Amino acid sequence: MIRYLADRKSWILEDTVAYAFGLTPSGLLVHTYFGAPLPHEADYPLPADFPIPVPFSGTDENSGEEYPAWGGFRFIEPCLKADFPDGARDIRLSYNNHTIEGNQLSIMLEDIDRSVGVKLVYRISRSVVERYAIITNNGREAILLEQVLSGALTLPDAADYRLTYLSGRWGAETQLQRSMLGKATHVMESRRGHTSHSANPWCALDPDGASTEERGPVYAINLAYSGNWKTVVQSTPVGQVRIASGIHSFDFSWTLAEGASFETPKFLLTFSDEGFGGASRNMHAYIRNNVLPLGHRNELRPVLYNSWEATAFDVTADNQMRLAEIAAEIGVELFVIDDGWFGARNSDNAGLGDWVVNRTKFPDGLDAVSKRVHELGMKFGLWVEPEMVNPDSDLHRRHPEWAYRYPERTSSQMRNQLVLNFGRPDVQEFAIGFMNRLLDETAIDFIKWDMNRVITEAAGLDLPADRQKETWTRHVQGLYRVIERVRTSHPSVWFEDCSGGGGRIDPGILGFYDQAWISDNTDAFDRLFIQEGYSFGYPANTMVAWVTSEHSFLGRRRLPLAYRFHSAMAGVLGIGDDVSRWSDTEKTQAKGLVALYKEIRPIVQQGSQYRILPPGTGSLAAVLYVAGDLSEGVLFTYLNRNHYGNPLPILRLPGFQKDRLYEVESGDGPAQTMSGRALHLVGIRLNLREEYESAIIRIRAK
Ligand code: GLA
C-alpha cells in the first residue's frame, strides 16, 4: 500500500486511489500525483523542480511543495510560519529520513540550521488520504508558531478549476455553492470558535468545471477540526492550483517550548473519477468506517423523539410522559428530553451550568422518568450544553473566572450566555465530573451535546498575556479531551453533536459523536437543500432529521405529513412535533411510516447515496440509496413545483448491478421489472401530481 522508490526518490500510497510525492533534484519535497492508481511505477511523474526560472518568483513556490514553510521566495500560502527569539522568522525545511510502519508513512524534515523538526504523517484508507504534521522544537529556546496548517495539495494543471463548497447561516446550513477559481485566492474559514454555520471545511474541485454528478475527476477535501479553521485555494503565479487547510492563523499563536511538539488536525483528501457523487461516497464510507466512534460505528441509529419543538423550556415529568407514551405507540426507539430539565432553566435567561434536575418540574427526579421511558420500551436521552453558562446561574456566581473574558472588560453575551473556558484544566474536570455523575446516577442512553453560541473574548487562560491567543485551540483540545473521557467511562451511551443546529460538524467532532443535528430549520422542504449540501461531505447515518409540525416555525408553507416524513427518512429519522396534538389518523400514518423506515434504514444509513435530482433544479427532487450488496435500493422523491402540467422528468438510477433484474414498486401502478442497466440507461418516470406530494420507491432484486 505504501512504497518508497529509492531510485525515483518517491513515495507512493496506493489503495483505490494513489497519492505520490518525492524529492526534487534541489531537495524540495513536492507533490507528483493524486488520482486513479497507475499500472507501473514509472507511470508516476518524477519529482521535479519547476522547469523554468520565473522572474520575481522562485522555484520553491512553483514546484508544488507538500508542506511549504514560510521563507525564501514563497509567497504562496505557507503551512508553517514561526518566530525565533533572535528575530529570525523563516524556516527552511530539508528532508532527513522516513519510516513506513504498516499503513503509515512518516517523513522527517528539519530546518537547515535551527532545531525545528517537522514530521509529516500520511495514511491511506481506500480512497481517502489522511495527512497531518507534528512540529517539534528540539532547540533550547521557545519558538512562537504563527501558522501551522495540516498540509497542502497541488492539483494537476488545468485551464481553471471549479470550487464547490458549503456556506450558510443558522437555519440555512450547508448550502451548496459553486464558482470558477479564476486567478483569485479563495478562503473558506471560521473565526467563530466552532466549525460554524457559515462555512464548512468540506470542499471539492473539478478541472474546468466539467465534471458532473456521476462522471469526471473530482478532488474533495475536509479538515478534522472543530474550532477556527481556514482552507485557502489559490492559483500560483504559474497557474498551479493549491489547497492548504488547517487551524486558522487569525488570532492564533502557539508557544512551542523546548522539547515540545504541536500536532495539527487531520487533512483529508479524496479523489474520484465518478464525479461529485463518487467523491461524496468516498467521504461517506471513510467517515462511517474510520471516523465515527467505534462503539456504535456499525449500529443502526435509533428512531428518536425530541421534545424541544413541543414543549421548549416548559418540560415537566407529566408532559414528557404524555409525549413519551404517544412516541412509543408510534414506534419511536429513543425518547430525548431537550433543554429546560435542570436548575432554574425556565427560559434561556438562567440556569445553564447548574446540571441538577429541577425538582419542581420533575418531583421524582430523572430516575422516575428514565424508568418509565424504559418501561415503554425506549431508550432515554437528555440534552446538555456543557461549554456554557448563564450569568444568572449558581455556577457563574461561584466561578465567574471560568467564562471567557479580557481582564477588566465585560464579555459579550449571546442568548444570555457566556462560554466556559474549556482550555482550563479545572473547567474540563468540572465538565467531566458532572457528565460522569449524571450518567452514573441515572440510566441515560443518549446525550444531545449542544453549543449555542460562538466564542468571543477568547482569553482567561492561566498563561502569560502573550500566550492568550492559544485559547481558541485549547478550547477545542479541551472539548475533545472532555468528551473522550466521558465516552470512555460510558461506552454504551450515544452522543449527538449539536451547535444551534449544524454549527459544529466536521470529521473532527464526528470522531467523538455518533450523529449530528444538522439544522434547527425543520421545514421539510428547506431541509432538502440543507440535506443535499450536507450529503456532499457527510454520510446519512450522521444526519438527524425530525418530523415537526405541518407549518414549521421557520417555514412559510404547509407540508403534508407524508412529505415531512419522507424528507426526514432520508437520514436518521426523528420526530420533534407535539404529538399529543396529532389525530388518530396522523398517528396511524406516522406508525406506518416509522415501520417502513425501520425496514429501509439499513440501506439509508449504511448504503451508497446517489443524488439523482437536486432540489434546486426544478419540479422534482430525488435521492437514492443502494444497499452495499446491490440487492435493494430506496428512492425518495419529492414534487416541489408543478408547472404547465408537464410530465415529470425521467429518473435514471445508477448504482445497481447491471444484469440483475429488479422489481420497481411504482407507488400507484403495478410493479415493473427492470435490469440494473435499464434502471440506469432507461430510467423510470413517476406519477406524482400535487405539489408537495412525495413517494418512496423501493427497488428490490428479484
Ligand atoms: C439549540 C438546538 C435546539 C435545541 C435548543 C435548546 O438551538 O439546536 O435543537 O436543543 O438549542 O435550547
Residues whose N, C-alpha, C, O or C-beta is under 5 A from the ligand:
A	BS01	GLA	W308 D338 D339 C498 G500 G501 D520
